[in-house]
Amino acid sequence: MTEKLTTYVLRLFGAELHLAPFDGVEGLPYLLRGNYDFYLATLTGQRFLLLCDRRKTALTPRGIAKHLELAARHAELPAVYATESMVAYNRDRLLKQHVPFIVPERQLYLPFLHAAFSEAKNKNAKEFTELGTLAQLLILGRLNRKFTESLSIAMAKERFGYSKISVIRAFDELEFFHLAERSGYSKRLTFPMPCQKLWETALPLLKNPCRRVIGLENLPEAISVCVAGANALAERTMLAESERLEYAVLVGQFNRLGYIQTVPSSVAPVLLQLWTYPPDFLTRGKVDPFSLYLTLKNESDERIQIALDELMNGVL
Protein backbone atom coordinates (compact mmCIF):
# COMPACT_ATOMS: atom_id res chain seq x y z
CA MET A 1 0.00 0.00 0.00
CA THR A 2 2.67 2.54 0.98
CA GLU A 3 4.74 1.74 -2.12
CA LYS A 4 1.72 2.35 -4.36
CA LEU A 5 1.04 5.64 -2.57
CA THR A 6 4.58 6.98 -2.87
CA THR A 7 4.84 5.96 -6.54
CA TYR A 8 1.49 7.57 -7.37
CA VAL A 9 2.28 10.82 -5.54
CA LEU A 10 5.73 11.06 -7.13
CA ARG A 11 4.19 10.73 -10.57
CA LEU A 12 1.62 13.44 -9.86
CA PHE A 13 3.73 15.97 -7.94
CA GLY A 14 7.27 15.20 -9.03
CA ALA A 15 8.03 15.19 -5.32
CA GLU A 16 8.51 12.38 -2.82
CA LEU A 17 5.97 11.48 -0.18
CA HIS A 18 7.95 10.83 2.99
CA LEU A 19 6.31 8.48 5.48
CA ALA A 20 7.33 7.85 9.08
CA PRO A 21 5.64 5.91 11.90
CA PHE A 22 3.19 8.03 13.88
CA ASP A 23 4.12 7.85 17.56
CA GLY A 24 0.77 9.10 18.84
CA VAL A 25 -1.23 6.00 17.90
CA GLU A 26 -1.84 4.92 21.51
CA GLY A 27 -3.81 8.09 22.17
CA LEU A 28 -6.33 7.30 19.43
CA PRO A 29 -9.62 5.42 19.97
CA TYR A 30 -9.44 1.64 19.63
CA LEU A 31 -11.86 1.71 16.68
CA LEU A 32 -9.42 3.80 14.64
CA ARG A 33 -6.40 1.73 15.64
CA GLY A 34 -8.18 -1.41 14.47
CA ASN A 35 -9.14 -0.03 11.06
CA TYR A 36 -6.07 1.96 9.99
CA ASP A 37 -2.29 2.05 9.80
CA PHE A 38 -1.04 5.52 10.74
CA TYR A 39 1.86 7.42 9.18
CA LEU A 40 3.26 10.89 9.65
CA ALA A 41 3.52 12.12 6.07
CA THR A 42 5.41 15.00 4.51
CA LEU A 43 4.83 16.26 0.98
CA THR A 44 6.31 19.47 -0.45
CA GLY A 45 7.01 20.67 3.07
CA GLN A 46 3.45 20.07 4.33
CA ARG A 47 3.01 17.57 7.17
CA PHE A 48 -0.19 15.55 7.60
CA LEU A 49 -1.45 12.35 9.18
CA LEU A 50 -2.09 9.50 6.74
CA LEU A 51 -4.68 6.86 7.64
CA CYS A 52 -4.26 3.75 5.48
CA ASP A 53 -7.36 1.57 5.45
CA ARG A 54 -6.60 -2.01 6.52
CA ARG A 55 -9.84 -3.07 4.76
CA LYS A 56 -10.91 -5.19 7.71
CA THR A 57 -14.44 -3.77 7.64
CA ALA A 58 -16.46 -1.83 5.07
CA LEU A 59 -16.25 1.88 5.93
CA THR A 60 -18.80 4.45 4.81
CA PRO A 61 -17.82 7.95 3.60
CA ARG A 62 -19.58 9.43 6.64
CA GLY A 63 -17.67 7.13 8.97
CA ILE A 64 -14.37 7.96 7.25
CA ALA A 65 -15.07 11.68 7.66
CA LYS A 66 -15.68 11.24 11.40
CA HIS A 67 -12.53 9.14 11.79
CA LEU A 68 -10.42 11.75 10.03
CA GLU A 69 -11.87 14.50 12.18
CA LEU A 70 -10.92 12.61 15.36
CA ALA A 71 -7.42 11.82 14.08
CA ALA A 72 -6.80 15.40 12.90
CA ARG A 73 -7.87 16.81 16.25
CA HIS A 74 -5.60 14.37 18.08
CA ALA A 75 -2.53 14.97 15.89
CA GLU A 76 -3.23 18.69 15.33
CA LEU A 77 -2.50 18.06 11.67
CA PRO A 78 -4.62 17.57 8.52
CA ALA A 79 -5.69 13.94 8.21
CA VAL A 80 -5.90 12.05 4.89
CA TYR A 81 -7.66 8.76 4.16
CA ALA A 82 -5.91 6.26 1.85
CA THR A 83 -7.18 2.99 0.42
CA GLU A 84 -6.16 0.67 -2.40
CA SER A 85 -9.57 0.84 -4.07
CA MET A 86 -12.92 2.59 -3.69
CA VAL A 87 -16.00 2.67 -5.90
CA ALA A 88 -16.63 5.87 -7.82
CA TYR A 89 -19.79 6.91 -6.00
CA ASN A 90 -18.05 6.73 -2.60
CA ARG A 91 -15.18 8.84 -3.91
CA ASP A 92 -17.75 11.39 -5.09
CA ARG A 93 -19.31 11.44 -1.62
CA LEU A 94 -15.91 12.10 -0.04
CA LEU A 95 -15.36 14.97 -2.47
CA LYS A 96 -18.73 16.50 -1.62
CA GLN A 97 -17.87 16.34 2.08
CA HIS A 98 -14.40 17.86 1.40
CA VAL A 99 -12.69 14.82 2.92
CA PRO A 100 -9.01 14.47 1.88
CA PHE A 101 -8.24 11.08 0.36
CA ILE A 102 -5.88 9.17 -1.93
CA VAL A 103 -6.74 6.14 -4.04
CA PRO A 104 -3.53 5.22 -5.92
CA GLU A 105 -3.86 5.31 -9.73
CA ARG A 106 -7.45 6.55 -9.42
CA GLN A 107 -7.89 9.81 -7.56
CA LEU A 108 -6.27 12.22 -5.12
CA TYR A 109 -7.88 15.08 -3.21
CA LEU A 110 -5.75 17.15 -0.82
CA PRO A 111 -7.56 20.48 -0.34
CA PHE A 112 -4.99 21.78 2.17
CA LEU A 113 -2.43 21.55 -0.68
CA HIS A 114 -4.93 22.86 -3.27
CA ALA A 115 -4.45 19.57 -5.13
CA ALA A 116 -7.06 17.42 -6.86
CA PHE A 117 -6.32 14.80 -9.52
CA SER A 118 -8.53 12.21 -11.18
CA GLU A 119 -7.39 9.62 -13.69
CA ALA A 120 -9.04 9.74 -17.11
CA LYS A 121 -11.77 7.13 -17.35
CA ASN A 122 -11.34 4.16 -19.61
CA LYS A 123 -14.35 4.21 -21.94
CA ASN A 124 -14.44 0.43 -21.82
CA ALA A 125 -14.31 0.26 -18.02
CA LYS A 126 -17.56 -0.53 -16.25
CA GLU A 127 -18.53 1.08 -12.98
CA PHE A 128 -21.43 0.07 -10.78
CA THR A 129 -23.14 1.66 -7.81
CA GLU A 130 -24.78 -1.48 -6.40
CA LEU A 131 -25.12 -5.23 -6.73
CA GLY A 132 -27.95 -6.64 -8.81
CA THR A 133 -30.14 -9.54 -7.73
CA LEU A 134 -28.12 -12.22 -9.54
CA ALA A 135 -24.81 -10.96 -8.14
CA GLN A 136 -26.33 -11.16 -4.67
CA LEU A 137 -27.60 -14.68 -5.36
CA LEU A 138 -24.13 -15.77 -6.49
CA ILE A 139 -22.67 -14.52 -3.20
CA LEU A 140 -25.41 -16.19 -1.18
CA GLY A 141 -24.97 -19.37 -3.21
CA ARG A 142 -21.30 -19.44 -2.29
CA LEU A 143 -22.05 -18.72 1.38
CA ASN A 144 -24.68 -21.48 1.48
CA ARG A 145 -22.18 -23.92 -0.09
CA LYS A 146 -24.30 -24.44 -3.19
CA PHE A 147 -21.01 -24.50 -5.09
CA THR A 148 -17.36 -24.45 -4.06
CA GLU A 149 -15.68 -24.62 -7.47
CA SER A 150 -15.18 -21.74 -9.89
CA LEU A 151 -18.15 -20.88 -12.09
CA SER A 152 -18.26 -20.55 -15.85
CA ILE A 153 -20.94 -18.43 -17.50
CA ALA A 154 -22.68 -21.60 -18.71
CA MET A 155 -22.67 -23.13 -15.22
CA ALA A 156 -24.11 -19.97 -13.68
CA LYS A 157 -26.82 -19.84 -16.37
CA GLU A 158 -27.84 -23.42 -15.68
CA ARG A 159 -27.75 -23.26 -11.89
CA PHE A 160 -29.36 -19.85 -11.41
CA GLY A 161 -31.68 -19.70 -14.41
CA TYR A 162 -30.63 -16.28 -15.74
CA SER A 163 -29.65 -15.21 -19.27
CA LYS A 164 -26.05 -15.04 -20.47
CA ILE A 165 -26.16 -11.21 -20.48
CA SER A 166 -27.40 -11.16 -16.88
CA VAL A 167 -24.67 -13.58 -15.81
CA ILE A 168 -21.92 -11.52 -17.48
CA ARG A 169 -23.21 -8.36 -15.78
CA ALA A 170 -23.29 -10.11 -12.40
CA PHE A 171 -19.70 -11.31 -12.90
CA ASP A 172 -18.71 -7.71 -13.79
CA GLU A 173 -20.39 -6.37 -10.63
CA LEU A 174 -18.70 -8.88 -8.34
CA GLU A 175 -15.31 -8.19 -9.89
CA PHE A 176 -15.85 -4.43 -9.73
CA PHE A 177 -16.53 -4.58 -5.98
CA HIS A 178 -13.55 -6.94 -5.42
CA LEU A 179 -15.80 -9.71 -4.13
CA ALA A 180 -14.79 -12.25 -6.78
CA GLU A 181 -12.21 -12.67 -9.53
CA ARG A 182 -12.15 -13.96 -13.09
CA SER A 183 -9.05 -15.87 -14.05
CA GLY A 184 -7.46 -17.18 -17.18
CA TYR A 185 -8.77 -17.60 -20.68
CA SER A 186 -11.97 -19.27 -19.49
CA LYS A 187 -12.99 -16.21 -17.43
CA ARG A 188 -14.37 -18.49 -14.72
CA LEU A 189 -15.53 -16.72 -11.57
CA THR A 190 -13.88 -17.58 -8.27
CA PHE A 191 -14.45 -16.31 -4.72
CA PRO A 192 -10.97 -16.15 -3.20
CA MET A 193 -12.12 -14.96 0.24
CA PRO A 194 -13.14 -17.39 3.01
CA CYS A 195 -16.88 -17.35 3.61
CA GLN A 196 -16.77 -15.25 6.78
CA LYS A 197 -14.60 -12.61 5.13
CA LEU A 198 -16.81 -12.64 2.02
CA TRP A 199 -19.92 -12.14 4.17
CA GLU A 200 -18.39 -9.25 6.14
CA THR A 201 -17.08 -7.56 3.01
CA ALA A 202 -20.25 -7.99 0.95
CA LEU A 203 -22.75 -7.20 3.71
CA PRO A 204 -22.89 -3.40 3.12
CA LEU A 205 -23.79 -4.10 -0.53
CA LEU A 206 -26.37 -6.81 0.08
CA LYS A 207 -30.04 -5.81 -0.02
CA ASN A 208 -33.02 -6.94 1.97
CA PRO A 209 -34.79 -9.35 -0.44
CA CYS A 210 -38.18 -8.44 1.05
CA ARG A 211 -39.69 -5.72 -1.14
CA ARG A 212 -42.70 -5.18 1.10
CA VAL A 213 -44.91 -6.88 3.70
CA ILE A 214 -48.66 -7.19 3.38
CA GLY A 215 -51.27 -8.20 5.95
CA LEU A 216 -53.79 -10.97 5.24
CA GLU A 217 -56.69 -12.64 7.00
CA ASN A 218 -55.73 -16.01 5.51
CA LEU A 219 -52.92 -17.36 3.37
CA PRO A 220 -53.96 -17.94 -0.29
CA GLU A 221 -53.92 -21.65 -1.18
CA ALA A 222 -52.58 -21.10 -4.69
CA ILE A 223 -49.06 -20.04 -3.65
CA SER A 224 -46.12 -21.92 -2.19
CA VAL A 225 -44.62 -20.08 0.77
CA CYS A 226 -41.81 -20.41 3.29
CA VAL A 227 -41.86 -19.57 6.97
CA ALA A 228 -40.16 -16.18 7.35
CA GLY A 229 -39.41 -13.45 9.85
CA ALA A 230 -39.09 -14.12 13.59
CA ASN A 231 -40.62 -17.60 13.32
CA ALA A 232 -38.02 -18.68 10.74
CA LEU A 233 -35.36 -17.34 13.10
CA ALA A 234 -36.98 -19.21 16.02
CA GLU A 235 -36.65 -22.48 14.08
CA ARG A 236 -32.87 -22.05 14.00
CA THR A 237 -32.17 -20.42 17.39
CA MET A 238 -33.37 -20.20 20.99
CA LEU A 239 -35.75 -17.35 20.12
CA ALA A 240 -39.35 -17.97 21.16
CA GLU A 241 -41.85 -18.31 18.32
CA SER A 242 -44.14 -15.38 17.54
CA GLU A 243 -47.90 -15.90 17.79
CA ARG A 244 -48.39 -14.14 14.48
CA LEU A 245 -47.73 -16.17 11.36
CA GLU A 246 -45.26 -14.78 8.82
CA TYR A 247 -44.36 -16.20 5.43
CA ALA A 248 -42.40 -15.24 2.32
CA VAL A 249 -43.14 -15.67 -1.38
CA LEU A 250 -41.70 -14.44 -4.67
CA VAL A 251 -43.37 -11.11 -5.50
CA GLY A 252 -44.13 -12.23 -9.07
CA GLN A 253 -45.90 -15.36 -7.85
CA PHE A 254 -48.12 -13.27 -5.57
CA ASN A 255 -48.88 -10.73 -8.29
CA ARG A 256 -50.15 -13.50 -10.59
CA LEU A 257 -52.98 -14.17 -8.13
CA GLY A 258 -54.71 -10.97 -9.17
CA TYR A 259 -56.74 -9.07 -6.62
CA ILE A 260 -56.28 -10.20 -2.99
CA GLN A 261 -58.02 -8.53 -0.05
CA THR A 262 -55.43 -7.19 2.39
CA VAL A 263 -55.70 -5.85 5.93
CA PRO A 264 -53.44 -3.44 7.88
CA SER A 265 -50.20 -5.17 8.84
CA SER A 266 -50.50 -3.96 12.44
CA VAL A 267 -53.61 -6.08 13.06
CA ALA A 268 -53.30 -8.82 10.42
CA PRO A 269 -53.16 -12.42 11.73
CA VAL A 270 -50.91 -13.35 8.78
CA LEU A 271 -48.00 -11.38 7.34
CA LEU A 272 -46.70 -12.13 3.87
CA GLN A 273 -43.28 -10.92 2.71
CA LEU A 274 -42.91 -10.34 -1.04
CA TRP A 275 -39.37 -11.18 -2.13
CA THR A 276 -37.33 -10.20 -5.17
CA TYR A 277 -36.10 -13.80 -5.55
CA PRO A 278 -37.68 -17.12 -4.47
CA PRO A 279 -37.28 -17.39 -0.67
CA ASP A 280 -36.29 -21.07 -0.91
CA PHE A 281 -34.07 -20.69 -3.97
CA LEU A 282 -30.91 -21.67 -2.09
CA THR A 283 -32.27 -23.98 0.61
CA ARG A 284 -35.29 -25.88 -0.64
CA GLY A 285 -38.41 -25.52 1.47
CA LYS A 286 -37.11 -22.78 3.75
CA VAL A 287 -35.42 -19.41 3.78
CA ASP A 288 -31.62 -19.55 3.74
CA PRO A 289 -29.94 -18.11 6.88
CA PHE A 290 -28.15 -15.26 5.14
CA SER A 291 -31.27 -13.97 3.40
CA LEU A 292 -33.13 -14.32 6.71
CA TYR A 293 -30.47 -12.17 8.36
CA LEU A 294 -30.88 -9.49 5.69
CA THR A 295 -34.63 -9.30 6.34
CA LEU A 296 -34.19 -8.88 10.11
CA LYS A 297 -30.89 -7.04 10.62
CA ASN A 298 -32.58 -3.65 11.11
CA GLU A 299 -35.10 -4.89 13.68
CA SER A 300 -34.94 -2.94 16.96
CA ASP A 301 -36.00 -5.89 19.15
CA GLU A 302 -32.94 -6.86 21.20
CA ARG A 303 -34.07 -10.50 21.37
CA ILE A 304 -34.03 -10.72 17.59
CA GLN A 305 -30.55 -9.18 17.41
CA ILE A 306 -29.25 -11.70 19.95
CA ALA A 307 -30.81 -14.54 17.96
CA LEU A 308 -29.28 -13.19 14.73
CA ASP A 309 -25.84 -13.27 16.34
CA GLU A 310 -26.53 -16.87 17.37
CA LEU A 311 -27.62 -17.70 13.82
CA MET A 312 -24.53 -16.18 12.22
CA ASN A 313 -22.16 -17.77 14.71
CA GLY A 314 -23.68 -21.11 13.78
CA VAL A 315 -23.53 -20.82 10.00
CA LEU A 316 -20.16 -19.07 9.78
URFEN-V796267 format. One record per residue. PHI is phi as a letter, one per 20 degrees, with the letter a starting at -180 (none if undefined). Layout:
((PHI) (PHI))
//
This chain:
((none) (f) (f) (f) (f) (f) (f) (f) (f) (f) (f) (f) (d) (m) (c) (e) (e) (e) (d) (c) (g) (e) (e) (d) (f) (f) (e) (e) (g) (g) (g) (f) (f) (f) (d) (c) (d) (d) (c) (e) (d) (c) (b) (l) (n) (e) (e) (b) (e) (d) (d) (e) (f) (f) (l) (e) (c) (f) (d) (e) (g) (f) (f) (f) (f) (f) (f) (f) (f) (f) (f) (f) (f) (f) (e) (l) (b) (g) (d) (c) (e) (c) (b) (f) (b) (a) (f) (g) (f) (f) (f) (f) (f) (f) (f) (f) (e) (l) (e) (f) (b) (c) (c) (g) (m) (c) (a) (c) (b) (c) (f) (f) (d) (l) (c) (b) (c) (c) (f) (f) (f) (f) (f) (e) (f) (d) (c) (c) (d) (a) (e) (e) (f) (f) (g) (f) (f) (f) (f) (f) (f) (f) (f) (e) (l) (f) (b) (c) (e) (f) (d) (e) (f) (f) (f) (f) (g) (f) (f) (d) (m) (d) (f) (f) (f) (f) (f) (f) (f) (f) (f) (f) (f) (f) (f) (f) (e) (l) (e) (b) (c) (d) (c) (m) (f) (f) (l) (f) (e) (c) (d) (f) (f) (g) (g) (f) (f) (f) (f) (f) (f) (e) (g) (f) (e) (e) (d) (f) (f) (e) (f) (a) (c) (d) (e) (c) (f) (b) (e) (g) (f) (e) (c) (d) (d) (c) (f) (c) (m) (f) (f) (f) (f) (f) (f) (d) (c) (e) (f) (f) (f) (e) (f) (e) (f) (b) (c) (c) (b) (f) (g) (f) (f) (f) (f) (f) (f) (n) (f) (c) (f) (d) (c) (g) (g) (f) (c) (f) (f) (c) (d) (c) (e) (d) (d) (e) (c) (g) (g) (d) (f) (d) (c) (g) (n) (b) (f) (f) (f) (f) (f) (g) (g) (f) (f) (d) (f) (e) (f) (e) (f) (f) (f) (f) (f) (f) (f) (f) (f) (f) (f) (f) (f) (f) (e) (e))
//
